[in-house]
Amino acid sequence: MTILTKKETAAQLKISLNTLTTLITAGKIAHIKLAARRIGVAQTDIDAYINANRHTGA
């Protein structure tokens, strides 16, 4: 399992760190607590978020 930092996750999703923090706090993206003030996000959780929020043009 690949674990990304918040910075790497935000870059992959093309969103700001503040937006990522909001999504994590709201429970929309799962996270892993690595230390008291450090979290990571699994690549599989990023993929799940992308798939759940994918909009297909019709």
N, C-alpha and C positions, 0 to 999 in steps of 0.2 A: 504494500500500500504506500503510495506516495503522499507525503504530507507537505503542504505548501504554507508559507508564511502568509500573514494578512496582506502584506505588500504584493507578494507574488499572485495571490488570489485576486486582489483588486485589479492588477494589471491584466490578468487573463480574462476577467469579466469586463474589462474596460470601464470600470467604475472607480469612484474615489474611495479612499480608506474610510471616510465618514459614512458613505453609503453602505459599504461593506459592514461596518460596525452596526449600523441600523438594521441591516438584514439579519445579521447574527443575533442581535438582541431580540428581534421580533420572532426568532425561531425559523426563519425562512431558509437559512443555510446552517447546516449542522457544523459543529466545530469540536476540536479536541483541546482540552486544557493541558498544555505542556509544562507550565510552571505557574507560579502565583499570578504573574502579569503577562503571560505569553500564551497565545493560542495558535493552533494550526488548523488547516482545513484539508480534509482528504480530497484527493482528485476525484474520487467516486462521488463525493457529496457535491462538488462543483458541477460535475456532469449531470447529476440528478436535478440540481437547481436549473441548469440550462434546459434540460429536457422538459421539466415541469412548466417552464415559462416560455417555451418555444411557441411562436405565433406563425402559422402558415398563411401565406397570402392566398386569398381566394378570389 
